[in-house]
Amino acid sequence: MGQNFGYFNNYSRILKEVRAIASEQGRNPDAVRLLAVTKYASAEQIADLLKGGVNLVAESRLKESLEKWRSPLLKDYKVKKFFIGRLQTNKAAKVVENFDCICSLDSLHLAQAVERHAAQLGRIVDCFVQIKLTDRETQGGISPEKAGPFIETLRKDFKHIALKGLMAIAPDTDDEELLRSCFKKAKKIFDVYFKPEDSLSLGMSGDYKVAVAEGSNLPRIGSAVFK
């Protein structure tokens, strides 16, 4: 099925690394999974991962994603697809239709669109609430202060949304203490509103070790896999 690029080896090394971090803390290492971010990867590169057994993938650009996943190289693999990009309500229908989990739920307006389209399809959509940990305007997410009431409203009023966890993006910084304090903030919300077996998706290629040390069990890894 084409050339082996070795991306699965990168994935396996990182998975081993994060599970070792969890184990050192007395957590169940098998409860830590990796979400392979495939948004910049080609169908050939993704196929290398999938034939190794990877079945959790994340995309953030709807149009490119739909085109790529129509590839004959990928069509025979069964994967769970996560949408991790900022989601506009006018694209909610297509995302509900083509993804298994929406990780960027951050407003009632968006939740209403997801609920409506999920109801039309007769399905319940797995979703994460996205917490905003930075001041960047371009980044989505609900403020930590508003997250609790938002989660409670979703659980009470939205019958076609199943909350499965939290996602957050940390500031782009080398300051480990700042990263830790941001991740701790998200973990505190997670501990109050979710069960340990739910997903706390913190950490990306540049900060996943700190994120896992602070409780993340589903870091999102793209560039460190496809390098």
C-alpha positions in Angstrom: 0.0 0.0 0.0 2.7 2.5 -1.0 5.9 3.4 0.7 6.3 3.2 4.5 7.2 6.6 5.7 7.9 5.6 9.4 5.2 7.9 10.8 3.8 5.0 12.7 7.1 4.6 14.4 7.0 8.3 15.5 3.5 7.8 16.8 4.4 4.6 18.7 7.4 6.4 20.3 5.3 9.3 21.5 2.6 7.0 22.8 5.2 5.0 24.8 6.6 8.3 26.2 3.2 9.7 27.4 2.2 6.4 28.9 5.5 6.3 30.8 4.7 9.8 32.2 1.3 8.7 33.3 2.7 5.5 34.9 5.2 7.5 36.9 2.3 9.4 38.5 0.5 6.2 39.4 -2.1 6.6 36.7 -3.3 3.8 34.4 -1.0 4.2 31.3 -3.4 2.4 29.1 -6.0 5.2 29.7 -3.8 7.7 27.8 -4.4 7.7 24.1 -3.0 9.9 21.3 -5.2 11.8 18.8 -3.3 11.9 15.5 -3.8 15.3 13.9 -3.8 14.6 10.2 -4.8 18.0 8.9 -1.5 18.7 7.1 -0.8 15.0 6.2 -1.4 13.5 2.8 -3.5 10.4 2.2 -0.3 8.4 1.8 1.1 9.6 5.1 -2.1 8.9 6.9 -2.3 5.4 5.4 1.1 4.7 6.9 -0.4 5.4 10.4 -3.7 3.6 9.8 -2.1 0.3 8.6 -0.1 0.4 11.9 -3.4 0.3 13.8 -4.1 3.9 14.6 -7.8 4.6 14.6 -8.2 8.1 16.3 -7.6 11.0 13.9 -8.3 14.7 14.0 -8.9 17.3 11.4 -9.7 21.0 11.5 -10.4 22.1 8.0 -13.6 20.8 6.7 -13.3 21.1 2.9 -9.8 19.7 2.7 -10.6 16.9 5.1 -13.6 15.7 3.1 -11.6 15.6 -0.1 -8.7 13.8 1.5 -10.7 11.1 3.2 -12.4 10.2 -0.1 -9.0 8.8 -1.2 -9.0 5.1 -2.1 -6.0 4.8 0.2 -8.1 5.5 3.2 -11.6 4.3 2.5 -11.1 0.7 3.8 -10.0 1.8 7.3 -12.4 2.3 10.2 -11.4 5.4 12.1 -13.0 7.7 14.7 -12.7 11.2 13.3 -12.5 14.2 15.6 -13.2 17.8 14.4 -10.8 20.1 16.4 -11.1 23.3 14.4 -13.1 26.4 15.2 -16.6 25.6 13.9 -18.9 28.1 12.3 -22.6 27.3 12.6 -23.0 27.3 8.8 -20.6 24.3 8.6 -22.2 22.5 11.5 -24.4 20.2 9.3 -21.4 18.9 7.3 -19.3 18.3 10.4 -22.1 16.5 12.2 -22.6 14.4 9.1 -18.9 13.5 8.6 -17.3 13.4 12.0 -17.7 11.2 15.1 -16.8 13.8 17.7 -16.8 17.6 17.7 -14.1 19.0 20.1 -14.7 22.7 19.7 -18.2 23.3 21.2 -17.9 26.7 22.9 -21.3 28.6 22.6 -25.0 27.9 22.9 -25.5 29.2 19.4 -23.1 26.5 18.0 -24.6 23.9 20.3 -28.1 24.7 19.0 -26.9 24.2 15.4 -25.2 20.9 16.3 -28.3 19.7 18.1 -30.6 20.6 15.2 -28.6 18.8 12.6 -28.0 15.8 14.9 -31.7 15.5 15.5 -32.4 15.6 11.7 -30.0 12.7 11.3 -31.4 10.8 14.2 -28.1 10.5 16.0 -26.4 11.6 19.2 -23.1 13.4 18.6 -20.1 13.1 20.9 -18.8 16.5 21.8 -16.0 18.1 23.9 -16.4 21.6 25.3 -13.4 23.8 24.3 -12.0 25.9 27.1 -10.2 29.1 26.2 -6.8 29.4 27.9 -5.3 32.2 25.8 -6.1 35.8 24.9 -5.8 35.1 21.1 -8.8 36.4 19.2 -8.5 33.8 16.5 -8.8 31.0 19.0 -12.1 29.6 20.0 -13.2 28.4 23.4 -15.4 29.4 26.3 -13.9 31.1 29.3 -13.1 28.9 32.3 -15.5 31.0 34.4 -18.4 30.3 32.1 -17.6 26.6 31.4 -19.5 25.1 34.4 -22.9 26.6 33.6 -22.4 25.9 29.9 -21.7 22.2 30.6 -24.7 22.0 32.9 -27.0 23.6 30.3 -25.8 21.2 27.6 -26.5 18.2 29.7 -29.9 19.4 30.7 -31.3 20.8 27.4 -29.5 19.1 24.5 -30.6 15.6 23.9 -28.6 14.9 20.8 -25.2 16.0 22.3 -23.3 13.6 24.5 -20.5 15.4 26.3 -17.4 13.3 26.4 -14.7 15.7 27.7 -12.8 19.0 27.4 -10.3 20.3 24.9 -8.0 23.3 25.4 -5.1 24.9 23.6 -2.4 26.4 25.8 -0.5 29.6 25.0 2.4 29.3 22.6 5.2 29.6 25.1 8.3 28.0 26.4 7.4 29.0 30.0 6.7 25.6 31.6 5.2 27.1 34.7 2.7 29.1 32.6 1.8 26.0 30.7 1.3 24.0 33.9 -1.0 26.7 35.4 -3.1 26.7 32.3 -3.4 23.0 32.1 -4.2 22.8 35.9 -7.1 25.2 35.3 -8.6 22.9 32.6 -8.0 19.8 34.8 -9.8 21.4 37.7 -12.9 22.0 35.5 -12.6 18.4 34.1 -12.5 16.9 37.6 -15.7 18.7 38.7 -17.8 18.0 35.6 -16.5 14.8 34.0 -15.6 11.2 34.9 -12.0 10.0 34.9 -12.7 7.8 31.8 -13.8 10.8 29.8 -11.3 12.7 27.6 -9.2 15.6 28.7 -7.5 16.7 25.5 -4.6 19.0 26.4 -1.3 19.3 24.8 0.1 19.3 21.2 3.4 18.5 19.6 5.3 21.3 21.5 3.8 20.8 25.0 2.4 17.3 25.3 4.7 16.1 28.0 3.7 18.9 30.3 0.1 18.4 29.4 0.1 14.7 30.2 2.0 15.3 33.5 -0.9 17.7 34.4 -3.6 15.1 33.6 -4.2 15.1 29.9 -5.3 11.7 28.6 -5.8 12.6 24.9 -3.0 14.9 23.6 -3.3 16.0 20.0 -0.1 15.3 18.0 0.5 16.3 14.5 3.9 17.7 13.5 5.8 15.5 15.9 4.3 12.4 14.1 4.6 13.7 10.6 8.1 15.1 10.7 
